[in-house]
Amino acid sequence: MRLPKFDYFAPKTLESALSILAEHGDDAHLFAGGTDLMVKMSAGRLRPKAIIRLMDVEGLDGIDFHPEKGLTLGATARLANVASHPDILNHYPALAHAVQVMANEEVRHMATVAGNLCNAAPSADTAPPLIAMRAEVTLASANGERRAPLDQFFKGPGLTAMQRGEIMTSIHVPAPQPKSGASYMRISARCGVDIAAVGVGVMAVLNGAGLRDARIVLGAVAPIPMRATKTEDLMKERKWTRDLAEEAGNVAAEEAKPITDVRASAEWRRKMVAVLTRRTLEEARERATRR
């Protein structure tokens, strides 16, 4: 199918991008890596009258880590650069892994973390580990900037909390706490480069032989990447045992809201939630013991 006709803009500054977006309103669509946008346009599911390329906007492609302030990812930072960044590999291995297992090498050299989040697919690989690690996004508009917790950003498949005229400019992840560790695992029923049929992101904070806190986020098993809050409550202030991890997996499977589609059945997804929750908890705990 031929692409529809559209006006193309490549602003150099955020102010210019915001001005163009305000002028064209709902007829405009933002363009970063374009790996989702072009597929939707080719399939006829999206017909924007204006496309605003963000990759040339100054200052949006940075990756910055500070031991106290944490990690800031610019909205146009490529997945490949995130996956190979030494500070991310060292301090945020769960995020690095989530990016490394996404799509294929060609896509990772084009796509961005911000684009993965703004696409708002329930299977977005970067969402579970980032939500587990308490990430926030910065949204800019002509009226200024605001920060939104990522666990409140998703509203449904393809729907986010972004308001008209806003552009995501960065993602911020707090510095890892002492004795904390995070993990992300995913599985697809078809092949490695397919989107996740199930994904689980976990952050665990130790307190001696027990868990002071745990955040557990499930992907591809609900309309949005979802916090497994009952499972989190189960884990808090509990002494760590393999039986506890097994119980947590079973409770998370009960919390999940999967559907049956071309990638997997709801029953299979629930079983995999149990397995991956246990495995991610074990890996997160093991990483926390070394911090």
N, C-alpha and C positions, 0 to 999 in steps of 0.2 A: 504494500500500500504506500502511495506517495504521501510525503509529509504535507500537512496543510501550510498555507502561506502565513508568515508571521513577520513582525518587525523584530530586529535583533539589536540589542544594546550591549555594550561592553564597557561599563563605567570604570573609572580608575579610582574613585573615592567612594566611601560609604555614603557620604552625603548625596552624591550624584545618584547612586543606586536607589537610595530611599526616595529621592525626588521622582525618578522615573517610575518607581513602583506606585507612588501616590498618584501620579498622573494617569496611569493605565489601570489601576485598581484590580478588579477580579479578572480582567482580560490578560493580565501579565502572569508569568510564571518564572520563578527563580531557577537559575541554571548553575550548577557547580560542576561535578564530574559528568553529569548527564546520563549516567548508566541506567537510572530508572526512568527519567524523563523521556529519553529517546525511544525506549521500548513502548511506553504508553502512547506516545504520539504515533509511532509506526503502526500500532494496533488500533488506532482510532479512538482510544479511550480518553485522550486529552487533546484539546484543540485550542491552545493559547493563541491570542492575537499578538502577543509581545513576549519575547524571551529576554531576560536580563541575566547576562553572564556575570558571575561573581568572582571568577578566578583571577581577574586582573585588578580587583580592588586591593589597594595597598593595606598591608597590616593584618590581613585575615588568614594568612597561611602559616602563622607561627606555631611552634610547639615549645612551651616554656615550663620548666619545673623548678620549684623552690622548696627546700626541705620543710619549711614552715607553712608556706602558703598553698602548696600543692601543685597540681598540674593544670595548665590551661592549653586547650587545643583550639586553634583558630578554625573558623568554619570551613576554610578551603584547604586545610591540611590533608594531604592525600593519605589514603589508608596505608599504602606501602611505606610511607615515611613514619606513620604512627607505629606500625608493626616492627620497624627496625630501630626505632629511637632508643638509645641506650638507657635513658632515664625511665622510659616506660617499661622496657624489658626488666629493669632492675626493681623498680618500685611498684609497677602496675602490671605484673605478668598476666593477670587474667584478661585485661584489656588487650594486651599484645596478642595473646592466643586467640581471642575472639576475632580480631582482625585477620590474623594469619589463616584462619580456617574459612574465611568468607570467600565465596565466589572463586575466581582464579587470579593468576598473577596479572593478567592484562587489565582486569576490572579494578584490582587493588591499586594499580598505578594511575587510575582515573578518578575513582570514587572517593568520597570523603565521609568522615564520621558524621558530620552534621547532616549530610544528605541522607545517610542511612537512618538517622533519627527522624528527620522531617518527612521522610516517606511514610513513616508511621505504620510499617508492616508489623503485624504481631510477631513475626519471625525475625525481626531485626536483631542481628547477632550482637551488636554493640550495646543494645539497651539493657539486657539483664545484668552484665557486670557493672555498667555505669550506674544503674539504679542501686544495685547492691552497695556500691561504694559512695553513695550519697551525692552523686553528681548534680550539678545545676547547669542550666543553659542561660546565656545572656541574649536577650532579644532587643533589638534596636528599632526605633521608629523615629518619625519626625518629632515626636514628643519627648524623646530621650531613650534611656535604657531601663530595662527591668530584668531581674533574675527570677527564674522559675525552677523549682525542684523538678528533676527529671521524672520522679515517680508521680508527678501531677501533670506531666506534659502530654501524655497520650490520652485521647478521648474516644478512640475507636479506630477501626481499620482505615488508614488514610486520613485520620482526623487528629489534630493537635490543639494545644491551647494557644497557639500563635494567633494573634489578632490581625485584622486587615492592616496592611502597611508595615508589618514587622519583618525583620530579617534576623535570623540567628547568626550571631557574630562569633560566639565561642562557647565551649563547653569547659566547665571547671570541675575538677575532682579534688576533694580535700586531700591533704597529706595523709599517708597511712598512719594509723595510730600504733603505738607500741603494742606488741603482741597481737597484731591483727594480720589476717591473711585473706586473700580473695581467690576465687576460682571460677572458671566458666567452662562448661562442656556442652556440646551439642551433638545431635545425631540426626541423620537423614535416612529414610527408608530406601532411598533410590541410589544416590551416588554422592561422593564427597563434595562436588561443586554445586549440588542442589541446595536450595534454601533449607534452613533447619526445619525438621519436623517436630523437634523438641529441643529446647535449650534451657539450661539452668545456670544462673549466676548466684554466687554466694559470697558474703563477707562474714568472717567469724572473728570475734575479739575474745581472747582468752582471759581467764581470771584464775590463776593457779592451775589446778587440774580440771577446771570447769570452763564453761562458756559464759562470759559476761553478757554477750550480745551476739545475735546472728541476724543477718538480713538475707532473705532467700527470694529470688525473683525467677519466675517461670516465663519462658518465651514459646510462642507458637501453640499454646494450649488454652488461649482465651482471646477475646477481641483485642486486648492490649497486653503488652508485657506486664505481668501481674505480680505483686507482692504476695507471697504465701504467708499471711500474717498469723494464721493459727499455728503454722509450723514454727515461725519465728518465736511465738510465745512459748511453745513447747520447749525450745532450746535454751531460753534465757535462764541464767543462773543454775544450770544443770551440770553435774559432773559428766565429763565426756566418757562415753562407752560406745562400742560398736553397736550395741543394742539400741542406744539412743539414736544413732545415725540411721539405723534401719527403721525405727519408729517414725523418725522425721520424714523419711522417704515415703512411707505409707500415708502419712497425714498430708503431705504435699500432693500426692496423687489424688487424694480425696478433694483437695481444694481446687485442683485444676478443672478447667471447663473446656475440654477439648471437643473438637468436631471431627467427623470422618470426611476426608476429602481425597483427592487423587494421590496425595503423598503418604497418608497413613490413616489408619482407623483410630477412632477415639479410644478404644480399648488398648491398642498398642501404645498410644501416646501416654495414657495413664501409667502403664507399666514402666515406660521409659522415664517418666518423671520420678518415679520411686527410685529407680536405679541411679539416675544422674544426680538426684538430690543427695543421696548417700555418698556418691563418689566425690561430688564437689565439696561437701562438708568435710570429708576426710582430707582432701587436698588443701582446702583453706586452713584447716586446723594445723596441718603439717607445716604450711608456710608460716603460720602465725607463731609457731614454736621457735622459728629461726629469726624472728624480728625483734 
